């Protein structure tokens, strides 16, 4: 058996190691919270950049749609008058080019929307995890206060 004098030393060492473990967990939780916050800021910046790109692509889309309408009108005019073979071939090539450009732009927009949705869904999940982490941090702080209060009561009772 241990002498009564050694027992308090051993328990205080255990308490110190427990406090050190709590401090390590706090530091890990805090670093995780900081990392999550940085990721959230990074994703916000990416979304803003994406929205700027999307506005540019929408402007290009309206331009190409108006260009398609112009080419279709030119095509109707050309059909009404007997054009040379070269002119009708050029008009068809213009039509095909405008359609190809519109299709390319449309596919790009679809892919951009998909990326935006994926980014949004990952942010939603991250904010949920961040809420859980904040709740855990509050509980940890409360537990720490209770442990310190208990320790102070034990110190007062053992003069």
MOMO-V998878 format. One line per field, one symbol per residue. ss: DSSP state (a for helix, b for strand, c for the rest). psi: psi as a letter, one per 30 degrees, with the letter a starting at -180 (. if undefined). A space follows every 50 residues. Layout:
ss->???
psi->???
//
This chain:
ss->cccaaaaaaaaaaaaaaaaaaaaaaaaaaaaaaaaaaaaaaaaaaaaaaa aaaaaaaaaaaaaaaaaaaaaaaaaaaaaaccccaaaaaaaaaaaaaaaa aaaaaaaaaaaaaaaaaaaaaaaaaaaaaaaaaaaaaaaaaaaaaaaaaa aaaaaaacc
psi->lllfefeeeeeeeeeeeeeeeeeeeeeeeeeeeeeeeeeeeeeeeeeeee eeeeeeeeeeeeeeeeeeeeeeeeeeeeeekjlleeeeeeeeeeeeeeee eeeeeeeeeeeeeeeeeeeeeeeeeeeeeeeeeeeeeeeeeeeeeeeeee eeeeeefi.
//
